[in-house]
Amino acid sequence: MSKTEIDLEQIRFAGRAVLAVRGMWCASCAMALQRSLGKVPGIQEAVVNFISGSVLLRWDPDSAALSQIVMRSHKLGYELSFMLDEGALADGLNAQARRIRLQLAVAVVFGMWSMLCAWVLYLNQGIPADGEGRVIAWFSVVTGLPVIMYSGQDFFRAAVNTLRAGFAGMDALICIGAIGALIVSIWNLLTGSIDIYMDAATMLVTFLLAGRLIEIRARQENDLAMRALAQLTPEVATRLCDNGATQSVPIDNIEAGDLILVRAAERIPVDGVIVQGQSELDTSLLTGESFPVPVAPAAEVLAGTVNLGSPLQVKVTASAGRRRLDLLGLRMIELFGARPSLSMAAERFVRWLLPVVTTVAILAFARYLWIGMTTSQALISALSLFVAACPCAVGLSMPLAYALGSRRAAERGILWRDPASVESLARSRVIAFDKTGTLTTGLFKVAGIQTAPGIEPQLVGYLAGKAEYGINHPIANALRLYAQHEGWPERTLMQSRTQRYARGVSLDDETGTVLVGAKGWLRDRNVQNMPPETDGPGMVHVSLNGVWHGAIQLQDTPREQAHSALKHLAADGTQLWLITGDSAQAAGQLIDELQVDFSKILSTSTPEQKEQALCGAGQTTTFVGDGVNDVLALAGADCGIAVSSATAVAASAAGIVITRGGAEQIAWARQWARRTYRVVKQNLAFAIAYNALVVIVLFASGATPFAAAIAMLLSSVSVCLNAARLAVSSSAMPVIISHKMLENSGNSGVS
């Protein structure tokens, strides 16, 4: 397959695709491609996102061919490929990041000398124009050329692409400003003047390259999502041949209809249907169900789940690339790319700025000629308007604030991956939580023991712990820890010899025959006196010599400080939601233990239902989760937060990742996001207003190279100083919040 050809058979649904885009340089590139693709006949929707490096396409197959779409993109210099195309996007991003780092190094080294020479001239107005002053000025121009011509070449390429698409983005105005600075500087030197402002051009390119590097880093981290999804399944599968032999085969060579063997403790590599064997599956990553799920022949299984019990023979129904896990990944990228951001507002402003500044410059040129200026003076003054109006501060305002804000957040153990998510967290009034692994530890504990008449609870617990000793299973681990906590000698537990089944275990020793497992499994083995009312998730039944002795209730353990964190958020006026794939009973148990009122509670929710609940909220939402079953909600919410125990997939789908601590970090994260968001809005508003004011003032008073350089420098300095408040802000905020949490924690009785 060539770079410009895509096989339609690889798209699951005709007329709809999520593709990777290679060659995008900035948000203007994304806007240009989106606008260009939208003009293709038959295109119903084209949404291009720069951060995710993807394009969501919907088209009418009868009136538009995918080949037309690909060719339109290729003409603009962008290549389309599948999101699952063997790391093509990652390779492209790595190459682009290396290129930007080299360009930035060149800009810093040569720009430093160019700016130094320019400022020597600015600060020493009496320097001779025909002697050393001219040497210094020419040295500034020469050392500034590599910055403009090499470090800034991608800005020129992007400007051409956006202009070909029919509009001018920030890159076009940047290029005009940089070239204008160079032309005016050379013009002045050729006409005997040493008034130059190469510092304006070099500073512009250098600052914006730094901003581009921050954006590329965000895109690189976003690409980890698909690779993390791929790592959830084995790279090889055990295929069963017709003669009964087994063969290890790369997962890419497994096709629908093949028969594979999944041994105990192995992760299932593909979607399929069980044809032989009974077992239990750990589906918590995909469904959020905290307890193992029993499966038997004819049951459907999904890639990424873990076989906890006995070997299974599975007939493949969906191979790699078409599994539910793969479709979740594509949908995740689609949702991630739909997040709004202030950066788009900046792009829209710049889109209107270029024609306005061009019109004003033309009028200024005519006005200066009218009032008696020479043609060269009028041209220099008109070009100076372009330099003064160049949106250096606009392009710098957001990346700088986010860079400083993310640094302080990282010190706290909170990573920012997506500026749009930080903006949404600051504005969010609804915060929804997953249950298992987010508000709970994912580890079971014994919550209570029910017994038959005349049976002591200690005996039931002892029998269960003895039967489950030595078995690696979530329920077995909880029962074994309970037995150890009760102080029973480990040597008596270690003597047990158990036989493991799909839904329970049996033990034969001097005590008799002990059965521990699901209620239905004990009933199938003719256990007597089984009470009808003791059933539900988390119930483990125990019998001795064919007679039911009791049942042990297991439940997930709440995280420390979860109660205090939720109380703090609720006190701030936040709506708290609980959206879980676990049962209603398990959700109710958690709510009773946390003693927190949730505005909305959704249980047994699929990944799609979680996403739909958040998208239909009608207001800015934040979702906090940790598993693969949360990726759609993390990507679909305005802000997705992955907690410290999150899987690699969940962390990749989230815009914010908590690396230390748990839910208690969310309150601090939101306060800091609000502070950063205020600085970003201040910077953006000031930069836009400042650009407009500079154009008006210089048009009325007459622009000079020195005035344009000072105007441009002051706008950048003011933005930097305002953003610097994030670097030196008081560290008291985390302490105050922690004290509040400790007070709430003490009142609640939750450790």
C-alpha positions in Angstrom: 0.0 0.0 0.0 1.4 3.4 -0.9 1.3 6.4 1.3 -1.5 7.9 -0.7 -3.6 4.8 -1.0 -5.9 3.3 1.6 -7.7 0.0 1.3 -11.5 0.6 1.9 -11.8 -3.0 3.2 -9.8 -2.0 6.2 -12.5 0.5 7.3 -15.2 -1.2 9.3 -18.0 1.1 8.4 -18.1 2.5 4.8 -18.3 6.3 4.7 -16.7 6.8 8.2 -13.1 6.7 9.2 -10.6 8.0 11.7 -7.2 8.5 10.0 -3.8 9.7 11.1 -2.4 12.8 9.5 1.3 13.2 8.9 2.9 16.5 8.1 0.9 18.9 10.3 3.0 21.6 11.8 0.5 23.6 13.9 -3.2 24.3 14.6 -3.3 26.4 11.4 -2.4 23.3 9.4 -5.3 21.5 11.0 -7.7 24.3 10.1 -6.4 24.4 6.5 -6.8 20.7 6.0 -10.2 20.7 7.6 -11.4 23.5 5.4 -9.9 21.9 2.2 -11.4 18.5 2.9 -14.8 20.1 3.7 -14.9 21.3 0.1 -14.7 17.8 -1.4 -18.1 16.9 -2.9 -19.9 14.3 -0.8 -18.0 15.1 2.5 -20.5 15.3 5.3 -18.1 16.0 8.1 -14.3 16.6 8.4 -12.9 17.3 11.8 -9.1 17.6 12.0 -7.4 17.8 15.4 -3.8 18.9 15.7 -3.0 17.5 19.1 -4.3 14.0 18.3 -2.9 14.1 14.8 -6.1 12.7 13.4 -9.0 13.5 11.1 -12.5 12.2 11.5 -14.2 11.8 8.1 -17.8 11.1 7.3 -18.8 11.0 3.6 -21.4 9.7 1.2 -19.8 6.6 -0.5 -22.1 7.2 -3.6 -20.8 10.7 -4.3 -17.3 10.7 -2.8 -14.4 8.3 -2.9 -11.8 8.0 -0.2 -9.1 8.3 -2.9 -10.4 11.8 -3.7 -10.0 12.7 0.0 -6.5 11.3 0.2 -5.4 13.1 -3.0 -6.8 16.4 -1.7 -4.9 16.0 1.5 -1.7 15.0 -0.4 -1.8 18.1 -2.6 -1.7 20.2 0.6 1.4 18.3 1.8 -0.4 16.0 4.3 -0.4 12.3 4.3 -3.2 10.1 5.6 -2.8 6.7 7.1 -4.6 4.3 9.5 -4.4 5.0 13.2 -3.2 1.4 13.6 -0.5 1.7 10.9 2.5 0.2 12.8 3.7 3.4 14.4 3.7 5.6 11.3 2.3 8.5 13.3 4.8 8.0 16.1 7.7 7.9 13.7 6.6 11.0 12.0 6.2 12.9 15.3 9.6 11.8 16.5 11.2 13.0 13.3 9.3 16.3 13.6 10.4 16.7 17.2 14.1 16.1 16.3 13.8 18.7 13.5 12.2 21.3 15.8 14.9 20.8 18.5 17.6 21.3 15.9 15.8 24.4 14.5 15.4 25.8 18.0 19.1 25.2 18.8 20.0 27.1 15.6 17.6 29.9 16.5 19.0 30.3 20.0 22.7 30.3 19.0 22.4 32.6 15.9 19.5 34.6 17.3 21.5 35.4 20.4 24.2 37.2 18.4 21.7 38.9 16.1 19.7 40.3 19.0 22.8 41.3 20.9 24.0 43.4 18.0 20.6 44.9 17.4 20.3 46.0 21.0 23.8 47.5 21.0 22.5 49.8 18.2 19.3 50.5 20.1 21.1 51.5 23.3 23.9 53.5 21.6 22.1 55.9 19.3 25.3 57.9 18.8 27.2 55.1 17.2 28.6 56.2 13.7 26.3 54.9 10.9 29.2 54.7 8.4 31.7 52.9 10.6 31.4 50.3 13.3 27.7 50.9 13.5 27.3 49.6 9.9 29.5 46.5 10.7 27.4 45.7 13.8 24.2 46.1 11.9 25.3 43.9 9.0 26.5 41.3 11.5 23.1 41.3 13.1 21.4 40.7 9.7 23.8 38.0 8.7 23.5 36.0 11.9 19.8 36.4 11.8 19.5 34.8 8.3 19.9 31.2 9.6 17.1 31.8 12.1 14.7 33.1 9.5 15.7 30.9 6.5 16.3 27.6 8.3 14.6 27.7 11.7 11.6 29.5 10.3 11.2 27.4 7.1 8.4 25.3 8.5 6.4 28.5 9.2 6.8 29.4 5.6 5.7 26.0 4.4 2.6 26.1 6.7 1.8 29.6 5.6 1.8 28.5 1.9 -0.5 25.5 2.8 -3.0 27.7 4.6 -3.1 30.2 1.8 -3.7 27.4 -0.7 -6.6 26.3 1.4 -8.1 29.7 1.1 -7.3 31.5 4.4 -4.4 32.9 6.3 -3.5 31.5 9.7 -1.0 32.6 12.3 1.9 31.2 10.3 1.1 33.6 7.4 1.3 36.6 9.6 4.4 35.3 11.3 6.1 35.0 8.0 5.1 38.4 6.8 6.4 39.9 10.1 9.7 38.1 9.9 10.3 38.8 6.2 9.1 42.3 6.7 11.7 42.8 9.5 14.4 41.3 7.3 13.5 43.4 4.2 13.2 46.7 6.1 16.6 46.0 7.9 18.4 45.3 4.6 16.6 48.3 2.9 17.8 50.7 5.6 21.3 49.4 5.4 21.4 49.8 1.7 20.1 53.4 2.0 22.7 54.4 4.6 20.7 53.9 7.8 21.6 51.4 10.6 18.0 51.2 11.9 17.4 47.5 11.9 15.2 45.2 13.9 16.4 41.7 13.2 15.9 41.1 16.9 12.1 41.2 16.3 12.3 38.5 13.6 14.7 36.2 15.5 12.8 36.5 18.8 9.5 35.8 17.0 10.8 32.6 15.4 12.6 31.4 18.6 9.6 31.9 20.9 7.2 30.3 18.5 9.5 27.3 17.9 9.5 26.7 21.7 5.7 26.8 21.6 5.6 24.3 18.7 7.9 22.0 20.6 5.4 22.0 23.6 2.6 21.1 21.2 4.6 18.3 19.6 5.3 16.8 23.0 1.5 16.8 23.7 1.0 15.0 20.4 3.7 12.4 21.2 2.1 11.6 24.5 -1.3 11.3 22.9 0.0 8.7 20.4 0.9 6.5 23.4 -2.8 5.6 23.6 -2.9 3.3 20.6 0.4 1.7 21.5 -0.8 1.1 25.1 -4.0 -0.5 23.8 -1.9 -2.9 21.7 0.1 -3.9 24.8 -3.1 -5.1 26.6 -3.1 -8.1 24.4 -0.4 -10.8 23.7 1.7 -10.5 20.6 1.2 -14.2 19.9 -1.7 -16.6 20.2 -1.8 -20.4 20.5 -3.6 -21.7 17.4 -5.1 -25.2 17.5 -4.5 -27.1 14.3 -6.8 -29.7 12.7 -4.7 -32.6 13.9 -4.9 -31.4 17.5 -1.4 -29.8 17.7 -0.8 -26.3 18.9 1.2 -23.6 17.2 2.3 -20.2 18.4 1.3 -17.6 15.8 1.8 -13.8 15.7 -1.5 -12.1 16.6 -1.6 -10.4 13.2 -1.8 -13.8 11.5 -4.8 -14.9 13.4 -8.0 -14.6 11.4 -11.7 -14.9 12.1 -12.7 -18.6 12.2 -9.4 -19.8 13.7 -9.5 -21.9 16.9 -7.1 -20.8 19.7 -6.2 -22.1 23.1 -6.2 -19.7 26.1 -4.5 -21.3 29.1 -5.2 -20.3 32.7 -3.7 -17.0 33.8 -3.3 -15.9 30.1 -4.8 -12.7 28.6 -7.2 -13.4 25.8 -5.7 -12.0 22.5 -8.8 -11.7 20.3 -12.6 -11.5 20.4 -14.3 -14.8 20.1 -16.8 -17.4 21.4 -15.9 -20.3 23.7 -16.4 -23.7 22.2 -14.9 -25.8 25.0 -14.1 -25.2 28.6 -15.4 -23.4 31.7 -13.6 -20.7 33.6 -13.8 -17.3 35.2 -12.6 -14.1 33.5 -11.2 -10.9 35.0 -13.1 -8.3 32.9 -12.5 -5.4 35.2 -10.3 -3.5 32.7 -12.9 -3.6 30.0 -16.2 -3.6 31.9 -15.5 -2.3 35.4 -17.0 -5.4 36.9 -15.0 -6.0 40.1 -15.8 -9.7 40.6 -14.7 -12.5 38.2 -17.3 -13.4 35.6 -18.0 -17.2 35.0 -18.0 -18.3 31.4 -19.0 -21.5 29.6 -19.3 -22.8 26.0 -21.2 -20.3 23.7 -20.1 -17.3 25.9 -18.5 -14.4 24.1 -15.1 -13.3 25.3 -13.2 -10.0 24.5 -9.5 -9.4 23.9 -7.8 -7.9 26.9 -9.7 -10.0 29.6 -7.8 -12.5 31.7 -8.6 -16.2 32.0 -8.4 -16.9 35.8 -9.4 -20.5 35.9 -9.2 -23.4 33.4 -8.0 -23.6 29.7 -10.5 -22.4 27.1 -10.8 -23.1 23.4 -12.0 -20.0 21.6 -13.3 -19.6 18.1 -12.1 -16.2 16.8 -14.8 -13.8 15.6 -12.7 -10.6 15.4 -9.0 -10.5 14.7 -6.5 -7.8 15.4 -7.6 -4.4 14.1 -11.3 -5.3 14.4 -11.5 -6.2 18.0 -13.7 -4.3 20.5 -10.4 -3.0 22.0 -9.3 -1.6 18.7 -12.7 0.1 18.1 -12.5 1.6 21.5 -9.1 3.1 20.6 -10.4 4.6 17.4 -13.4 6.1 19.1 -11.2 7.4 21.9 -9.1 9.3 19.4 -12.2 10.6 17.7 -13.5 12.0 21.0 -10.1 13.3 22.1 -9.9 15.3 18.9 -13.2 17.0 19.4 -12.1 18.9 22.5 -12.4 22.7 22.2 -9.5 25.0 23.2 -8.6 28.6 23.4 -6.0 27.9 20.8 -8.7 27.8 18.2 -9.9 31.2 19.4 -6.4 32.5 18.9 -6.3 31.0 15.4 -9.6 32.6 14.5 -8.3 36.0 15.7 -5.2 35.7 13.6 -7.3 34.6 10.6 -9.0 38.0 10.6 -5.8 39.9 11.7 -3.9 39.4 8.4 -6.5 41.0 6.0 -7.1 43.8 8.5 -3.4 44.5 9.0 -2.8 44.3 5.2 -5.6 46.7 4.6 -4.3 49.1 7.2 -0.7 48.8 5.9 -1.9 49.7 2.3 -3.9 52.7 3.7 -0.9 53.7 5.8 1.4 53.6 2.7 -1.1 55.8 0.8 -1.4 58.2 3.8 2.3 58.5 4.3 2.8 59.4 0.6 -0.1 61.9 0.9 1.6 63.7 3.8 4.8 64.1 1.9 7.0 61.1 2.8 9.3 59.6 0.2 8.4 56.3 -1.3 11.1 54.4 0.6 10.0 56.0 3.9 6.4 55.2 3.3 7.2 51.6 2.4 9.4 51.1 5.5 6.6 52.6 7.7 4.0 50.3 6.1 6.2 47.2 6.5 6.8 48.3 10.1 3.1 47.9 10.8 3.3 44.2 9.8 6.2 43.7 12.2 4.5 45.5 15.1 1.2 43.6 14.5 2.9 40.2 14.3 1.2 37.9 16.8 4.2 36.9 18.7 2.5 37.5 22.0 -0.7 35.7 20.8 1.3 32.7 19.8 3.4 32.8 23.0 0.6 33.6 25.5 -0.9 30.1 25.9 2.2 27.8 25.5 4.2 29.8 28.0 1.4 29.9 30.6 0.7 26.2 30.2 4.4 25.3 30.4 4.8 27.2 33.7 1.6 25.9 35.1 2.3 22.3 34.2 5.7 22.6 35.9 4.1 23.5 39.2 1.5 20.8 38.7 4.2 18.2 38.0 5.9 19.0 41.3 2.6 18.1 42.9 2.4 14.8 41.0 0.0 15.9 38.4 0.8 15.8 34.7 -0.9 18.0 32.1 -1.0 16.4 28.7 -3.6 18.6 26.9 -4.2 22.3 27.4 -7.9 21.9 26.4 -8.4 19.5 29.3 -6.9 22.0 31.8 -9.3 24.7 30.5 -12.2 22.3 30.8 -11.2 21.3 34.4 -11.1 25.0 35.4 -14.7 25.5 34.0 -16.1 22.1 35.0 -19.1 22.0 37.3 -19.7 18.2 37.0 -17.1 15.7 38.1 -17.9 12.1 37.4 -16.1 9.2 39.0 -15.5 5.6 38.1 -15.7 3.2 41.0 -13.4 0.2 40.8 -9.8 1.4 41.0 -10.7 5.0 41.2 -12.6 5.5 44.4 -11.7 2.0 45.6 -8.4 0.1 45.6 -9.7 -2.8 43.5 -8.7 -5.2 46.3 -11.5 -7.2 48.1 -12.0 -7.5 51.9 -14.4 -9.5 54.0 -17.4 -7.3 54.8 -19.4 -9.9 56.7 -20.1 -13.6 57.2 -23.6 -15.3 57.3 -23.8 -18.7 58.8 -26.2 -21.6 59.2 -27.8 -22.2 62.6 -25.2 -23.4 65.1 -22.2 -22.6 63.0 -19.6 -20.1 64.2 -18.4 -17.4 61.7 -14.8 -18.2 62.6 -15.2 -21.7 61.3 -16.6 -20.5 58.0 -13.8 -18.1 57.5 -11.2 -20.7 58.5 -12.5 -23.3 56.1 -12.6 -20.7 53.2 -9.1 -19.5 53.9 -7.7 -23.0 54.1 -9.3 -24.1 50.9 -8.2 -21.0 49.0 -4.6 -21.0 50.3 -2.0 -21.1 47.6 -4.4 -20.0 44.8 -3.7 -16.8 42.9 -7.1 -15.3 42.4 -8.7 -12.0 43.6 -11.2 -13.7 45.8 -8.7 -16.3 47.1 -6.3 -13.5 48.0 -9.0 -11.8 50.1 -10.0 -14.9 51.9 -6.3 -15.9 52.6 -5.6 -12.4 54.0 -8.7 -12.6 56.2 -7.5 -15.9 57.6 -4.1 -14.5 58.3 -5.6 -11.4 59.9 -7.7 -13.6 62.2 -4.4 -15.1 63.5 -4.8 -18.7 62.3 -1.4 -20.5 62.1 -0.1 -20.4 58.5 1.2 -23.9 58.8 -2.3 -25.2 59.2 -3.4 -23.3 56.1 -0.3 -24.5 54.1 -1.2 -28.1 54.6 -4.3 -27.8 52.5 -4.4 -29.6 49.1 -7.1 -28.1 46.9 -8.5 -28.8 43.5 -9.5 -25.9 41.5 -12.6 -25.6 39.2 -14.0 -22.9 37.0 -16.4 -21.5 39.7 -14.9 -22.8 43.0 -12.4 -25.0 44.8 -12.7 -28.2 46.8 -10.5 -29.5 49.7 -10.3 -33.0 51.1 -8.4 -33.3 54.4 -9.0 -34.6 58.0 -11.9 -32.2 58.4 -13.8 -33.5 55.5 -14.7 -32.2 52.1 -14.8 -28.4 51.9 -16.3 -26.6 48.9 -15.9 -22.8 48.4 -17.4 -21.0 45.4 -20.4 -19.6 43.7 -23.9 -20.5 45.0 -24.8 -22.2 41.7 -21.7 -24.3 41.7 -22.4 -25.6 45.2 -26.0 -26.4 44.3 -24.8 -28.3 41.2 -22.7 -30.5 43.6 -25.8 -31.3 45.6 -24.9 -29.2 48.7 -27.8 -29.3 51.2 -29.6 -26.6 53.1 -28.7 -23.8 50.6 -30.7 -20.7 51.7 -32.4 -18.9 48.8 -31.8 -15.3 50.0 -28.0 -15.3 50.2 -26.9 -14.4 46.7 -25.5 -11.5 44.8 -22.1 -10.2 43.7 -19.3 -10.7 46.1 -21.0 -13.7 47.9 -18.7 -16.8 48.4 -20.5 -19.8 49.8 -18.9 -22.5 52.0 -20.0 -26.1 52.7 -18.5 -29.0 54.7 -19.3 -32.6 53.9 -22.2 -31.6 51.5 -23.9 -29.3 54.0 -24.0 -25.5 53.6 -22.2 -23.8 56.5 -22.3 -20.1 55.5 -21.5 -17.3 53.0 -18.8 -14.7 53.0 -19.6 -11.2 51.7 -16.7 -9.5 49.9 -16.5 -5.9 48.8 -14.1 -3.5 47.3 -12.0 -1.3 49.7 -12.5 2.5 49.4 -9.4 4.5 48.9 -8.0 6.6 51.7 -9.1 10.2 51.6 -11.7 9.5 49.0 -14.4 10.7 51.4 -12.6 13.9 52.3 -11.8 14.7 48.6 -15.4 14.2 47.6 -16.7 16.3 50.5 -14.4 19.1 49.5 -15.5 19.1 45.9 -19.2 19.0 46.9 -18.7 22.0 49.3 -17.3 23.9 46.3 -20.6 23.5 44.5 -19.5 20.7 42.2 -22.0 18.1 41.1 -20.6 14.6 41.9 -21.6 11.7 39.6 -20.8 8.0 40.0 -20.6 6.1 36.7 -19.5 2.5 37.1 -19.6 -0.8 35.2 -20.1 -2.6 38.5 -23.4 -3.7 39.9 -25.9 -1.5 41.6 -25.4 -3.4 44.8 -21.6 -2.8 44.7 -22.2 0.9 44.0 -24.6 1.2 46.9 -22.2 -0.4 49.3 -19.5 2.1 48.3 -21.9 5.0 48.7 -22.9 3.8 52.2 -19.3 3.5 53.2 -18.2 6.9 51.8 -21.4 8.7 53.1 -21.3 11.1 50.1 -24.4 12.2 48.1 -24.0 11.8 44.4 -26.2 13.8 42.1 -26.3 10.9 39.5 -25.5 7.2 39.9 -25.2 4.9 36.9 -24.3 1.3 37.4 -23.6 -1.6 35.0 -22.6 1.0 32.4 -20.8 -0.1 29.3 -17.9 2.2 28.0 -20.3 3.6 25.4 -23.0 4.4 28.0 -20.4 6.2 30.2 -19.5 8.3 27.2 -23.1 9.1 26.3 -23.9 10.1 29.8 -21.1 12.6 29.8 -21.8 13.9 26.3 -25.4 14.4 27.2 -24.8 16.4 30.4 -25.3 19.7 28.7 -22.4 21.3 30.7 -18.7 21.1 31.1 -17.8 17.7 32.5 -14.7 16.0 34.1 -14.4 12.2 34.3 -12.0 10.4 36.7 -11.2 6.8 35.8 -8.4 4.2 35.6 -9.3 1.3 33.3 -9.7 0.4 29.7 -13.5 0.5 30.2 -13.1 4.2 31.0 -11.2 5.3 27.9 -14.2 6.5 26.0 -15.4 8.5 29.0 -11.9 9.9 29.6 -11.7 11.0 26.0 -15.3 12.0 25.6 -15.5 14.2 28.7 -14.3 17.8 28.4 -11.6 16.8 30.8 -10.4 13.2 31.5 -8.3 12.5 34.6 -6.5 9.2 35.2 -5.6 8.4 38.8 -2.2 7.0 39.9 -3.3 3.3 39.5 -4.6 3.8 36.0 -3.6 1.5 33.1 -1.4 2.8 30.4 -4.4 3.1 28.1 -6.4 5.1 30.5 -3.5 7.4 31.2 -3.0 7.9 27.4 -6.7 8.8 26.9 -6.7 11.3 29.7 -5.7 14.9 29.4 -4.5 15.0 33.1 -2.7 12.2 34.9 -2.3 12.0 38.6 1.0 10.2 39.3 1.0 10.5 43.1 -2.0 10.2 45.4 -5.6 9.6 44.5 -8.9 11.5 44.5 -7.6 14.0 47.0 -5.4 15.5 44.3 -8.4 16.5 42.2 -9.4 19.4 44.4 -5.9 20.9 44.2 -5.7 20.2 40.4 -8.9 22.1 39.8 -7.8 25.1 41.8 -4.5 25.3 40.0 -6.1 24.8 36.6 -8.4 27.7 37.4 -5.5 29.9 38.2 -3.6 28.9 35.1 -6.7 29.4 33.0 -7.1 32.9 34.3 -3.6 33.8 33.3 -4.1 32.3 29.9 -7.3 34.3 29.3 -5.5 37.5 30.5 -2.6 36.8 28.2 -4.8 36.1 25.2 -7.1 39.1 25.8 -4.1 41.4 26.4 -2.2 40.2 23.3 -5.3 40.7 21.1 -6.1 44.1 22.5 -2.4 45.2 22.4 -2.1 44.2 18.7 -5.2 46.1 17.8 -4.0 49.2 19.7 -0.5 49.1 18.3 -1.9 49.1 14.7 -4.2 52.0 15.4 -1.5 54.1 17.2 1.3 53.4 14.6 -1.1 54.1 11.8 -1.9 57.5 13.2 1.6 58.5 14.4 3.7 56.8 11.7 5.6 53.6 12.2 9.3 53.5 12.5 11.6 50.4 12.7 12.6 51.3 16.3 9.0 51.9 17.4 7.8 48.6 15.8 10.6 46.6 17.5 9.8 48.2 20.9 6.1 47.6 20.4 6.6 44.0 19.6 9.1 43.5 22.4 6.8 45.1 25.0 3.9 42.8 24.0 6.1 39.7 24.5 7.6 40.9 27.7 4.2 41.7 29.2 2.9 38.3 28.4 6.0 36.6 29.9 5.8 38.7 33.1 2.1 37.8 33.5 2.7 34.1 32.9 5.7 34.2 35.3 3.3 34.7 38.2 2.5 31.0 37.9 6.2 30.2 38.5 6.4 32.3 41.7 2.9 31.9 43.0 2.4 31.1 46.6 2.8 27.5 47.7 0.2 28.0 50.4 -2.7 26.7 48.3 -1.8 23.0 48.5 -1.3 23.3 52.2 -4.6 25.0 52.8 -6.4 22.4 50.8 -4.6 19.6 52.6 -5.6 21.0 55.9 -9.2 21.2 54.9 -9.0 17.6 53.7 -7.5 16.5 57.0 -10.2 18.2 59.0 -12.9 16.5 56.9 -11.1 13.2 57.1 -11.0 13.5 60.9 -14.7 14.3 61.1 -15.6 11.4 58.8 -13.7 8.7 60.5 -12.2 7.6 57.2 -8.4 7.0 57.4 
